[in-house]
Amino acid sequence: MFSNKNPEFRRPTVGPRRSGSPYRLAELFFALVAKATMAIGVLVVVILAILGLATGSVDGFTDIPTTRKGWRNLLLVILALAIVVALGVYFFVPKMHHPHP
């Protein structure tokens, strides 16, 4: 065989198996939670900056709401933007199509 003559072309030896399925699932779950938390945090900061700049403030963080109605309106804007982003991802990200047997 070709690889017997040239040892550099041999397949590498297989190491120990990866960690078990429960650990892998836990790792994937917590990675997803961490990424979602960061995405929501960035979204909130961007929205606060946009709302602050829209009201004429130099730095957008001084005009955060002080009343319950103001916080409700801010959360409704954040929810509406999150829905728009989710729909955009759902409709515009290409889907993988598997061939039917």
C-alpha positions as CSV (number, residue, x, y, z in Angstrom):
1,M,0.0,0.0,0.0
2,F,1.1,3.6,-0.7
3,S,0.9,4.7,3.0
4,N,3.1,1.8,4.1
5,K,6.0,3.1,2.0
6,N,5.4,6.7,3.1
7,P,4.6,7.0,6.8
8,E,3.7,10.7,6.5
9,F,0.6,9.8,4.6
10,R,-0.8,7.4,7.2
11,R,-3.9,8.3,9.1
12,P,-3.2,9.6,12.6
13,T,-4.0,7.4,15.5
14,V,-7.4,7.9,17.1
15,G,-7.3,9.3,20.6
16,P,-9.7,8.7,23.4
17,R,-13.4,9.4,22.7
18,R,-14.8,12.8,23.4
19,S,-16.8,13.4,26.5
20,G,-20.2,11.8,26.8
21,S,-23.4,13.0,25.4
22,P,-24.9,14.7,28.6
23,Y,-21.8,16.8,29.0
24,R,-21.8,17.8,25.3
25,L,-25.5,18.7,25.5
26,A,-24.9,20.8,28.6
27,E,-22.0,22.5,26.9
28,L,-24.2,23.4,23.9
29,F,-27.1,24.5,26.1
30,F,-25.0,26.9,28.2
31,A,-23.1,28.2,25.1
32,L,-26.5,29.0,23.6
33,V,-27.7,30.7,26.8
34,A,-24.5,32.8,26.9
35,K,-24.7,33.9,23.3
36,A,-28.4,34.8,23.6
37,T,-27.7,36.8,26.7
38,M,-24.9,38.7,25.0
39,A,-27.2,39.3,21.9
40,I,-30.0,40.7,24.1
41,G,-27.6,42.9,26.0
42,V,-26.1,44.4,22.8
43,L,-29.6,44.9,21.4
44,V,-30.7,46.8,24.5
45,V,-27.6,49.0,24.5
46,V,-28.1,49.8,20.8
47,I,-31.7,50.6,21.3
48,L,-31.0,52.9,24.2
49,A,-28.3,54.6,22.1
50,I,-30.7,55.1,19.2
51,L,-33.5,56.4,21.4
52,G,-31.1,58.7,23.1
53,L,-29.8,60.1,19.9
54,A,-33.3,60.5,18.5
55,T,-34.2,62.7,21.4
56,G,-31.2,65.0,20.8
57,S,-29.0,63.7,23.6
58,V,-25.2,63.5,22.9
59,D,-24.8,60.2,24.7
60,G,-27.9,58.1,24.4
61,F,-27.7,56.7,28.0
62,T,-28.9,59.8,29.9
63,D,-32.4,59.6,28.6
64,I,-33.5,56.3,30.0
65,P,-37.2,56.2,31.1
66,T,-38.1,57.2,34.6
67,T,-41.8,56.3,34.6
68,R,-43.6,53.0,34.3
69,K,-45.2,54.1,31.1
70,G,-41.8,55.1,29.6
71,W,-40.3,51.7,30.5
72,R,-43.3,49.9,29.1
73,N,-42.9,51.8,25.8
74,L,-39.2,51.1,25.7
75,L,-39.8,47.4,26.3
76,L,-42.5,47.4,23.5
77,V,-40.0,48.9,21.1
78,I,-37.4,46.3,22.1
79,L,-39.9,43.5,21.6
80,A,-41.0,44.9,18.2
81,L,-37.4,45.1,17.0
82,A,-36.7,41.6,18.3
83,I,-39.7,40.2,16.4
84,V,-38.5,42.0,13.2
85,V,-35.0,40.5,13.6
86,A,-36.4,37.0,14.3
87,L,-38.7,37.2,11.2
88,G,-35.8,38.5,9.1
89,V,-33.6,35.6,10.2
90,Y,-36.4,33.1,9.6
91,F,-37.3,34.3,6.1
92,F,-34.0,35.5,4.8
93,V,-31.4,32.9,6.1
94,P,-31.1,30.1,3.5
95,K,-32.4,26.8,4.7
96,M,-30.7,23.5,4.2
97,H,-32.8,21.3,1.9
98,H,-32.2,17.6,2.2
99,P,-33.0,15.4,-0.8
100,H,-35.9,13.1,-0.4
101,P,-35.1,9.4,-0.9
